[in-house]
Amino acid sequence: MTQQDDVPSAPAHWEADVLLRDGRTAHIRPIGPADADLLVDFYDKRVSDQSKYYRFFSPMPHLSERDVRRFTHVDHVDRVAFVLTLSGQMIAVGRFDVVRPGEAEVAFLVEDRHQGRGIAQVLLEHLAQAARERGVEKFVAEVLPDNTRMIQTFRDAGYRVASEYEDGVLALEFSIEPTETAIGVMLNREHQAEAASIHRFVNPRSVAVIGASRRQDTIGQALVRNLVTGDFSGRVYAVNPSAAAVSGLPAYKSVMEIPDEVDVAIVAVPADAVQDVVLDCAAKGVHGLVVISAGFAETGEEGRQRQRRLVGLSRSYGLRLIGPNALGIINTDPNVSINASLSPLMPPRGRAGFFCQSGALGSAILEKVNNRGLGLSTFVSAGNRADVSGNDLLQYWEEDDTTEVVLLYLESIGNPRKFSRIARRVSLRKPIIAVRSGRTTQGVPMGHTVRRIAAPPQAVDAMFRQAGVIQVESLEEMFDVAQLVAHQPLPRGRRVAIVGNSDALGLLAADAAAAVGLVVNRSVALSAEPSAEEFEDALDEAIDDPEVDAVIAVYIPPLNISGEGVANVLAAVGEQSDKPLVSSFLGAEGVPELLRVPDVAGSTAGRGSVPSYPAVEAAVRALAHVVDYAVWLRTPEGPVPDDDEVDRPAGKRLVNQVLHRHPEGTDLAQPALTELLGAYGVQLWSSRPVTTLDEAVAAGTELEWDVVLKATADHLRERPDLAHVWRNIEGPAEMRSAWASLTQMISDPGKAGFVVQKNARPGVPIAIRSIEDPLFGPVVSFGISGPLIELLADKSYRIPPLGPHDAASMVREIKSSPMLFGYRGSEVVDVDEVERLIRRVAQLQNDLPQVRALELSLVLAGAHGATVLTAAARVEPVADPRSDWFVRRLPSLPGDTLPTA
C-alpha cells in the first residue's frame, strides 16, 4: 500500500537512534503514510495472534486498508505515533490519541521475538515527552488483566499509576509529569543499556579480524598477532578473501563463513569497503564493530559524509561502533586477556580504566603506563568517536569491580550535560582523572563531528569541578594523580607532614604545598644518610600525629646506594597506614618495584604501594588534587530545596505569552522583565523609561525625587562611563540640567532611550548572568561588575541546578571576593542576599530554556541587602526544550538528519 496524502510534519528531534536493554541499537521515528507496507508486513507476518488480541481485545488477524490508513495518517499533535525499526523492518509501534484536553490514550504493539528488550519502555518515554510538548498531562490505557508485561511496563516507568477494573478490562491512568522517580528510572535504564553494550566489547568470547593479512608490517597482520600473543581467552577468526591462513589461523572469505558466533569484529579494510563489512556483520549477528580503518571524518568533507553513513548504517542494523580511526581495545583481565589493538604492548594488570580518542596518542599512553608500573584494567581508544564515547565507558566502569580509577583523555565532549550527570554519579564511587585538550581554544579535532562548545572555558572547568572530576593539565600530571589514588587511601584534610633527608628539598616541598593550598603542620629533617630505623620512626610519628592528614617522604642519598632498607620501610608503612603516603624516592617515577606491595588480585602493584615522583613539586601537586577530590566527596550534594518565593508556572506562562506574540524571539520589555524576575523572587529597583524631558520630570516627581537619570542599556554599552554621572537629582531644575548634559553626549538623542531610576543605597557593584548554551543547557556566572573585572575574566561559573554550597563557592572563589568581605575596612556586604540572587537566577535559567540570556548587569550589594539596578533578558523559541533530559537517545551528528533503517 502507498499513501500519497499530505500530512503535517513532525518535529525533527522526535527521530533518534536508541539503545535497548541488551546494548543493541534501534531507530525510533514518527510514523508516516509511507510506512503502510512496513506496518502490514509487521502486523500480518511477525506479530502473534495473542499479541494482536492483547492490543485490540478481539481476534484481528489482519489490518484492513482503512485501519492501515488510520494508523499511518496522524497529525503529530492530537494523534501521535512512533515506530521502532531495525534492519529495515518495523519491530514495534506505539501511539497516543488525545481523548480530551490534557489527556491521551496510549497503546503499544511489539513484535514477539523482540519483546523483553525494553522496547515498550523506550516507546513510552518518547511518547510521554512528545505528549508533554503537545500539552498533554495525563495518559490513560486499557489493558487486559492477563497482559502482565504491559501492565508492568506502565508500573515500572516511575509514574504513579492508578487502576480500576471494569467489564473485564483494567483501566490505568497516570500523570506524565517527569518526576524525580520517573527520571531516575529512565537514567537507570540508560545506564544498564550503555554498560551492557560496552561489556560485550571488552569481554568478548570471540573476535573476527576482517582484513587480516599475511604480509608483515600491515595493520591486519598486527591485529592478529597482538590478539594471539596477548593470550586472548576466546576464539580468534581471520577474515581474508584471498588467503587460506593468516598467522597459523584458518582464513575465511567473509564473516558469514565463520561457523560459530562472533561477538566483536575488528575492521581493518579500506574505508570505502567498510559499509559492506557492516552489512555482513549485521547478517552474522555480530554485537559490535571496532573500526581501525582510517579515511573518514579526519580527511575532510568527503570523509565526514562517509563517517555519517557508516554510523547510520551500523545503528540501523543494531550495531554499536568504536572508531573509526581507532587504535583498538584492551582488557587485561586474565579471564579475557584481549589485546585487539595496534599496540604490541599489553599493559600490566592494574586498577585504572583508560579512555582516549587519538590513536597515535594511545600508543604513547600505553608506553607511559608500562614505564610507570601503573597497570590498567581496560583501555579503549575510540579514534574519531563517531558512536561509542567516554560517556559509554563511564557507564561500564561504574559497575566494573576491576576498575577503581578512571582516566580520560578528552579531545572533545559531544554531550557535556550527559557527561556531567554520569561523571558526578561515578565520582561518588571512584575517582575520575581527566585531561582535556583544546581547553583554552575550545577547539575540536578534525575527525570529531561534534558541535563546538559556545560556553566559555571557565564554564567547562566548573562543570568538571561540580562533577567531582579531577582535571589536570597534562598526561604526566594525570599519571601522577592516578598512581596515588590507585594505591593509597584518600586524605581527610589539607594538613601534611614532610619527612626527608634533604633540607633543600624539604623547603621546596613546603613552598609547593603552600602554593596549592596545603598546610604543612609537621616537618622532619633527617640526616643526609638516615638509617632505615630512623626513617621508620619519623614516618610513624608523622602518621600517628592527629594534626596530619598525609605524609610526603623525600629520600635522596648523597652516595650511589640502593636505599633498599628505606624502601622496605616506605612500603611497610604505606601498606599499613590509613593516611596517604607519597614519596620522592631516588628520583624514581611511578611505582618502583622496591615500593610495591604484592597484590592478590594479580595487579602489578597492590593497595598500599607507595608512588614516587622525580620532583617533590609533582608529588605535592598530585596530593593537592586528591585532597580537593576528598573534600568534594565530603561536601553534601543535592539541589537546594524549592523556595516559596518561586512561582514557576507564572514564569513559564509569561515566557510562552511573549513568544506567542514574538515567535522569532525578542528582548524582554521592562514590564515583562520585572514580572519574570518577580516570579523568581528578584525585585528590580523602581525605574521609569522616558523619551522626553517632560516625561523625565514627571517620573522624578512620581518617584519622589532622589533619582538617577541614565541612558538605556544599548547606549551604555557605547559609553559605559555615562552609567552614574547624574545621581541625586532632587527636582525639576536639576533634571533639566542633567537632561541637557546627557543628550549632548549622545550622537542621536532622538533615537535614544532614557531611564529615571530611584537612587539606591551604596554598595559593591556585582553582576550575575546566565545563558542557555546549545550543548550545556543552563550556565550561570558571577563577578564584580566593571570593565577591569571583565578584562581579567574574574568570574565564577556553575551549571544549574546548583547544589547547596555552589552559590557560596561562586561568591568566594573569584579573585576580587575580598571586596565583598570588608576589604580595607569597608563594610561586609550581605553575602546571604547575594547568594540568594545567584540561586534565583540559576533556578530561572534551569526552569526556562527559552530564556536565551539573562543578566543582572548592575547589582549594588550593601551591608543590608542588594539592589538590582539594571537587568536585561532575551527569550527565543526552543525547538527541542532539553528533551534529552527526559528521553534516551544516542547522539546525532551535527547538521545531520538521522538515517532511517
N, C-alpha and C positions, 0 to 999 in steps of 0.2 A: 504494500500500500504506500502511496506517496501523497502527502498533503501539501498543497501549494499556498494555502491560505496565509495571509499576513497575520502575524501575532506580535504583540509588544515584545520588545527585547528585555532580557533580564539584566540586572547589574553584573558587570564583568567579574567582580570579586566573588560572586556566588559559584564560580567554577574553580576547581582546585584539584591537585593531587593529594591523596590522603594515605595515611599509613594504618593498616589494620592490626588487629591484636597479635597476629603471628609475625609481624615485622615485614610483611609484603605490602606492596603499594596497590592502589586502585585510583580511579578518576571519578570525581563527582561533578555533576553539572546540572543545570536546569533542563527539563525535558522540552522537546520541541516537536513540531509536526513531522520533521524528517525522521523522527525516531519510531514511526509507526511500524516499520518492518522489524526493527530490533525488538520492540515490545511484543509483537506477535510471536516471534521466534523464542523469546524468553518465556512467555507465558504458556504457549502451546506445547513446547518441547522440553523445557527444563524445570518446570515447577510441578511438584506432585499434586495429586488430587486433594490430599489432606491440607497442604498449604493454601490451595485455592479455596477450600472450604473455610479455613480459618479466616481468610481475608474477606470473603463475601457472604459467609454464613449459609451457603447453599451450594449444591453442585453447579459448577460453572466451568466446564471443560475447555471452552474456547471463548475468546473475546469477539463480539460482533463488530462490524465496521463502525457502528455507532459508538460502541464502547471505546474502541481504539481512538476515534476522533475526540471523544470527551476526555480521555486520559492524556492525550498528547497536545491538545489545544488548551493552554492555560493563559491567564492574563498576567501572571507573576506579581499579582497584587492580592486579590482575594482568593485566587486559586493558584497554588504554587506546588510544583512537583520537581523532585530531583531524581536523577538516575545515577547508578554506580556502574561503571563499565570496567572491563578487564579483557585484554586481548581482543578488543574489537567487539565484545559481546556485552549486552546488558545483563548484570547479575543481581540487581536489586532496584526497586523503585519505592520512593516514599513521597507523601504529599500531605498538604493541608488545604482545607476549604473553609473559608470564613462562614460561620453559620449565623453569627450576629456580631454587632460591633465589639471588637476586642476579644472575640472568642472564635476558635477554629477547631475543626475536627481533623485529627491526624491519623494516618494509617501507613503501613509498610507491607512490602512483599519481597522476600529474599529467596533467591534460588537455593534449593535444598542442600546441594553439596557445598555451598558457601556459608551455610548457617553455622553459628558458633565462632565466627571470626570477628565479631564485634561490628558487623556492618549496620545492623539496625541502630546501634548506639551512635555511629557516625552520622547516619541519616537524621536521627533525632536532634543531634547537636546543630547540624546545619539548617534543618527546618526551623528549629526554635529561634536561631539567630535571624534567619530571613523573616520570620513572623514578627520578631521584635522590631525589625526595621520597617515593617508594614503596619505597626501599631497594634499588633495582636498581643494580648497579655495573658491569655489562658488557652491551653489545649484541652480538648475532650477526646475520648476514644471509647469505642465499644469493642469489647473483646470477649470471645467465648471462654468460659471458665477453664476449659482444659488446654487452652493455648498458653501454657505456663511460661514459655520462653518470652512471648511478647509482653505478658504481664510483668515479668521480671525486668525486662528492658526498661519499662517505664519506672518501676520502683527503684532500680539501681542508678537512675540518672541523677539522683541527688535532689530531685524536686519533692515537695510534699504532696503525695498523691492521695486523693480522696476517692473512695469507691462505693458503688451502690449496685446491688444485684436486683434485676427486674426482668421478668419474662425470659429467663434462661441466659441473659446476657449481663456481663459485668461492665458497668459504665464507670469510666475513670475520668477524673478531671484534675488538673494541676496548673498552678501559675508557672509561667516560663521565665520569670524574673531570674537573672543569673546570680543566684545567691552564692555565698562563700562555699556552701556544701556542694552545689552543682558544679561550680568552677573547680573545686578540689577533686571531684570525681573525674571530670574531664582531664585535668592535669595528670592525675594518677594513671589514666588510661594511655595518655600520650607518653608518659614515662615508660610504661610497660612495653608499649609497641616499639618505641625507638630503641630501648635497651635490647629487646628481642632481635631487632634487625641487625644490631652490631654483634650480638652474641654469636650469630651464625657465621659472621665474617671471621672472627678471631678464634672460634672454636670449631672449625670445620672438620668433618670426618673424611672428606675427600676434596681434592683440588685438581682442576684441569688447567694446564698451561696451554693456552691457544696461541700458537705462534712459536711453539718450542722449536729450537733449532739445533742442528748437529754442528754448525760452524762455531769455532771458538770466537771469543770476544764479541758475541752478539747478545742482545737483550734476552732473546728466547733461550739461549744456552745458559746464561747466568741465572735466570729464574729457576730452571730445572735443577741446576747444580746446587743452588742455595737451599732449595727445598729438600733435596736428597741428603746433602751434607749436614743440614741442620737437624737431621733425625726426626723429621715430621712423623707423628704417630699414625696419621691417616694414610690414605691412598693417594698417589700422585699419578695423573694421567697426562701424557704428552699428546698434543694435537698438532699434526703437521701433515698436510695432504700429500706431500712429496717424499716422505721418509718412512721407512719401515720401523725404525727405532731411534730414540734420542736418549743419550746418556744411559744406555742399558735398559731403557723402558720401552715397551712396545708403543708405537705411534699410531694414532687414529686419524683418519682423514677428516673427521669432523667430530664435534662434541656429541652429536646424535649417535655415533657408532660406539661410544663408550657403553659397555654392558651394564654398569652399575650407576647408582645415583651420584650426582655431582653437586656438592654444596656451593662451592665458590669457583668461579672461572677467573684466572689471571690472563688478561688480554694484552698481547704484545704483537699486534699486526698493524699494518699501515692504517692511518686514520680513516681513509675512505673505505676500508673494509670492516670497520668496527660495527657498523649498523647491521651487516649481515650476521656477524657473530652474535649480536643481541638477539636476533630472531631465532638463531639456532639454540642459544642458551634458554630462551623462553620456552621453546618447544620441548627442550630436555627437562625443564623443571628446575633449572639452577636457581639458587636463592639470590645470589648477588654477584656483581662484577667488580673486579679491581682492574681498572684500565691503566696500564703502564704507557700505552701509546701516546706520543705527542702529536702535535699538528692540529690543535683545537684552538680555544679562545686566545691562547698565548701568542698565536701567529697573526692575529688581525681579524678583520670583519668576517672574511670567509670562514675562518676557523671558529669564530663565535657562533655563526649560524650552524655550523656542523655540530658544535657542542650542544646547542639548544635542541637540535633534532635528536642527538644521542640521549639526552636526559629525558625528553618527552617520550621517545620510543621505549626506553628502559622502564620508565614508570608505568606506561600504558600496559605493559606486559607483566607488571607485578615485581619488577627487579629493582633493587637498590644498587647504587653505583658509587664506588670510591674512585676518585680521579676526575677526568683523565689527567695524563701527565704526572702520575703518581709514582712515588718510589716503591710503595707497597706496604705490607702489614707484617708484623712480627708478634708472636706470643711465646714467651719464654717458659710458660708452664710446662713442666716435664711430661705432663699427660697429653700435651698438644705439640709443643716444640716446633712451631712453624715459622720459617723464615721465607715468606712469599714476597721478597723484595729484591731490589737490585744490589743491596749491600751484602758483601760477602761476610761481613762481621755480624755474628749473632751475639747480641749484648748479653752480659751475665744476668742471671736471675736477680730480680730486685723488687722493690715495693712501689716504684713510680710508673705511672702510665703516661706516655708522651704522645701528644698530637701536634703535628706541624703541617704546613701546606707545601712549602717548597721542597721538591725532590732533591735538588742539589744540597740544600741546607740539611736535609735529613741525614745524608751520609756523614756530614761533619758532626752532627749531633751524636750519632751513634759512636763515632770515634772518641768524642769527648767523654761520653758516658763510660766507655770501656777504660779510658785512661784514668778516670777518677775512681773507678771501682764502685760506682754508684749502683748500677743494675737497674733493669726495667722489668715491669710485668708485661706490658704490651706497648706496641709502637705502631702508629698509623701516620703515614704521610699521604695526605689527600690530594696533593697536586693542585689542580685548578678548583677543587672543592665544589664541583658542579652539583652534587647531591649530598652525600654524607658530609657532615660538618663537625666542628668541635662540639656543638650542642648535642649531637647524637652520641659522641664519645662520653661526654659528661653524664648523660643518662645511663650509659652502660657502667661506667666506672663507679657511679654512686652505689651500686649494689654489688660490685665485684670485690670480694673479700681479699683477693690477692693484690689489689691496688690500694695503697694507703696515702699516696701523694699523687696529685695530678699536675702535669707540666704541659703548658700550652705555648706554642709559638704562633701568634696570630698575625697574619698579613692583612686580613680584612675580617669584618664581622657582618655577616649577612643579615642577622636578626638580633640587634642589640637588646631589645626588650626581652626576648626569649632567653638569650644568653644570661642576662642579669637575673632573671627569675630562677633558672636552673642552677646557676653558679651559687646564688645565695643559699639555696637548699643544700647543695653538695658541700659547700664550705662549712656548714654546721657539722659535717661528719668527717671531712678530710680536707687538708689544705690544698688550694689551687694556686699555683705559681705561674704567672703569665708574663711573656714578653710580647709587646705589641709594636710591630714595625710601622713606619709611617705615622708615628704618634703625634708628631708636630704638624706634618703636612696633611694628615688625614687622607693620604694617597692610597690608591687601590692598585695592586699589581695587574699587569696586562691580562693575565689569564683568568682573573676573577670577575665574573659577571655579576657584581653586586653594586648596589647604589652607594654613592658617596654619602658619608655622614655629614649632615649640614650643621649639627650642633658643634660648638667649639670643643677643642681637645680637652679642656678642663672638665667639660661635662662628661666626657667618656671616662676620664680618670675618676670622677666622682662616682660614676656607675660601678666601676671596679671596686672602689672602696666600700660602697654600700653593700655590694655582694660579698664582701669578705675576701676578695681575690687579692693575693699578694702580687702586686705589679712591680716588676723590676725593669732595669734599663737595658740589660744585655743578657746574652746566653750565659756568660761567665757568672753573672750575679744570680741567674736562675739556678744554676747548679750549686752555687754557694749556699743558697737557701735550701735547696732540695736535700742536700746531704745532711743538713741539720735536722729538718723536720722528719726525715726518713729514719733517723737513728736515735734522736734524743727527745726527751719529753718537752712539752711546752712550758715556758716560764710563767710564773704567777704575777710578775710585775716587771718594772724597769730597773730594779736595783741589781747592780752587778759587782762582782769581785774580780780583781785581776791578780793572778799568781804567775810569777815568771822569774827568770834568771837574768833579765836584762832590764836595767833602769830605763834605758833609752826607748826600748820597745814598749815598756810599761807606760811611759808618758805618751807615746804615740797612741796606744790603745785608749788611755784616759781621754785624750783630746778627741779622738774619733767618737768615743762614747758620748761625750758632751755634745758633739755636733749633731748627733742623731737622736737626742732626747733620752739617752740612758743616764742613769745616776750611778756613779762609782762610789759605793759605800765601803769598800774594803780594797786595799792594795797591798800586796805582799811581795817584797823584793827579796828573792833568794840570792845566794852567792852565785858566781859565774859557773861553778861546777857543783851543783847540789847533788846530794845522794838521792837515790830513789825514795828512801825513808823520809828525808826532809821534804821532798816534793809531795809525798803522800800525806804527811801531817798537815802541810799548808792547804792542800786541797780539801782534806776532811774538815778542817776548821772553817774554811770558807763555805763549804756546802752546808755545814751544821749551823751557820750563822742565820738566825731568823730574819735579819735585815738584808739578806742576799737572795736574789731570785735566779741568778745564773752566774756561771763562772767562766772566765776567759783565761786559759792557760797558755803561757809562752815558754817554749824551750828551744833555745838556740845555743848549743855548747860551743865554747871557743875552740875546741880541738875537734879533729875529724874522728869522732867516736860514734858508735851506733845509737846510743841512747836507749838501748833495749830495756834497761831497768825502769827508766822513767816511762817508757811506752807501756810497759806492763802495768804500772801504777795508773796511768791515764785510762787504760782500757778497763781495769778493775773498778776504778771509781766511777767511770762513765756508765758501766753496766749496772751498778748498784744505786746510783743517785736518782732521786726524783726531781732534780733540777738539771737543766741543760748544761752541758759542758762542751765548750768549743776550744780549739787549740790552734796555735801556730807551732807545729812540731817539725823541727828540722827544715822548715820552709816547704814542707810537702803540701801537695794539693790533692784534695779528695778524701778518701778514707784509706789511709795507708794500712798495709797488712798488719803491721805491728799494733795498730789501734783498733783492729776489728775484733768483734765478738762473734763466735760461731752462731749460726742460725739453724734451728731445727727444721725450718721450712725450706731450706735449701738456697736462700738468697746469699749473695756474695758476702754481705756483712749483716750481722744481726742487730736487733734493737740494743742500744747501749754502746754500739761502736762510736768512736769519737772522731768527728770530722776535723780535718786540718786545712789551714789556709796559708798560702805562701806569704801573705802580708796580714798583719793584725787588723789593719783597717777593713779588709774584706771580711774577716771574722766578725768584727763589730757591726758592720752594715747588715750582714746576714742575720745576726742576732736581733738587731733592731727591727727588721722586717717581721721576724717571728713574734717579737713582743707585740707589735701592732696587731698582728693576727690574733694573738691570745686575748688582747684587750677587746677586739671586735667580738670574739666568741663570748666573752663575759657580759657584753652590752645587751640588755634586753631588747628583743626585736618585737616587731608587730606595729601596725599603724596606730596613730593617735586616735583615741575614741572619738566618735562623732560628737559635735558640739551643737547645742540647741540653737546657737546663733545662725547656723547654716540652714538655708531653705533651698535645697537642691531643685525641687520641682519648679520653684519660681525662676531660678536661673536658667534652667532648661527651657522653660516656656518663653522667657524673654528672648533668648537666642533664636529659638525657632520662629518667633514672630518677626524678628529683624531680618532673618534670612528669607522669610516668605515675601517680605517687601523688597529685599535686595538679594535676589538669588545668586548673583555673582560675588557677593561679599561686600563688606563696607566697614569703614571705621565707625565706631560707635559714637553717636552724638552724646553731648553731655548728660541729658536726662536719662538716656538708656544706660550709659556707663554708670551713673550714680545708682540707678536701680539694680544693675547687675552686681556691683560691688556691695551694695546694701544687703542683697540676698546672702552674701557670704560674710556679713558682719564687719565690712570695711566701710567706714564713713568718709566720704570725700568732703573736704573743707568747703564751706559755703563760698560760692562764686557766682558771678553773673556774666554771661557772654554779652558783649556790646559791640556796636559798629560806629556809633556817633558819640560826640561829646555830651549831648543831652542825655543819651542813654547811660553814659558813664556816671554823670551826676545823679541821675535817678537811682542807679544801682548803689552808689555810695550812700545815698540817703536811706534806702531800704535796709542796707546792712549796718546802719547807724555809725557810719564812717570808721576811722582807723582801718583803712583799706589799702590794698596794693593794686596798682594798675600795671598790666604787663601784656605783651603780645602773646597770641596763641602759639601752640607748640611748633607749628611749621616755621614761623618766623624766628622763634627762639633757637631753632637749630641753626639758622643762618647767623644769628648774633646772640650766642649764649650769655654774653655779658649784660644783656638787657633784662635778665630774669627778675632782678630785685633792686632795680635802680630807684623806683618810685614807691617807697614804703611810707607808712604812717600818714597817709593822706586824710586830713581831718575835715575838709569842707570843699565847697564848690570852687573857691579861688585856687586852692592847691591842686584840685583836679584839672582845672583849665591849664595851669602851668605844666603839670605833668603830661597832659594830653599833647600840648604843643611841642614839648621836647621829644616825646616818644615818636610822634608822627613824622617829625623832621628826620629821624634816624632810619626810617623805613622807606625803601625806594618807591613803593606804590601803596601808600596808606589806604587808598580807596578799596583795595582788594584784601587788606589785612583784616584779621580778626583780633579782638582785644578781650581781656577778661578783667573784671573788677572783683577782687577777692578779699575777704576779711583777713586782716593781719593775723598771723599765727604766732604762738609763743615761740621763743627762740629754741634752737636745738641743733643737733648734729644732722647734716643732710645725708640721707641714705636713699638707696634705690633698690626696689625689688621688682624683678622682671620674670616673665615666663613665656615660653614658646611651645608650640606643638610641632615637634620635629617629625618628618615623614617616617623615619626609621625608629627613633627613640620613643616617640609619643611625647608626653609632657616633660619639660625641663624647666627648673626654676633656678634663679640666680639671686645673689645678694651682694651688695657692696656699698661703700661710702660713695655718695654722689659727688661728681665733679670731674673736670677734664683730665686732671693729673691721674686720678684713680683709673679712669678709662684707659689712659695711655699705658699705665703699668699693668693693666688687666688684673687688678687686685679684686677678684670676685670669687665667691664660693658658689658651687653648683650642687644640685641634687636632682634625682629622678623621682618624682612622686609615684606612689603615695609615700609620704615621709614617715619615718619611724619616730618613736617618742623622743629621741635625742638628736634628730637630724637638724632641726631648726637651731637649737642651741649650738651645735657644732658649726653650722654655717656662719653664725654671728662671730664666733671666736677664732675661726681659722684664717680669716683674712689678715693680711699684714697690718692693716690700718685699724684693727679692732681696738687698740688702746684708746682711740678717740671716743669710744663708747663707754669706757670704764675709768673715767677720771684722769685722763692724760693731762699732765702739767697742772694739776689742781682743778680741772674743770669738773662739772657735775657728772656723776654717773647717770647715764640715761636709763629710762625704763625699759630694760632689756626684755622683760617678760612681754611687754606690748609689741616690741619689735619681732620677737619670736612668734607671737600670735599672728601678726600680719603675714609673716613668711608662710606659716601653716595655712592661712586662709587663701593666699594666692596659689599655693601648691594644690590645695584641695579644689579650688575653682578650675584650675587648668586640668587636673586629673579627671574631674567630672564632665568637663565640656570640651571635647576635642575640636568643636567648631571654633573655639577661641584660638585664632591663629597666633596672636601675640597679645600680651597684656603687660603694661608697665606702670608701676607707681614710681615715676621718674624722679619725684622730689617729695620725700617724706622727712619732716623735721622730728627727730627723736629727742625728746626732752626728758627731764627728770620725772615728770608726772604724766607720761603719755606720749603718743606720737601723732602728728598731724599730717594727713595725706593732702598735700597741696596740689600736686599735678599727677594726672593719670591719663592713660590712653589705652584703647583696646581695638583690635580688629577681629571681625568674625568672617569666616569663609565656609562655604558648604564642604562637607566631607563625604565623599562617595562611599568610603568604607570606614565607618566610625570605629576603628580599633576592633573590628570583628574577630581578628586573630586572638584577642584576649579570651574569646568565648567559644571558639571552634578550633578543631585541629585541622591544620593544613600544612602541607610541605611548601617550602618557599618556591615562588615562581621566579623566573629570570627577568631582569629589568627590561621593560619595553616589549615583553612577550605576551602573546595570547597563548594560554595553556593548550597544548595539543590534546585532541580528543583521541580516545582509544579506537 
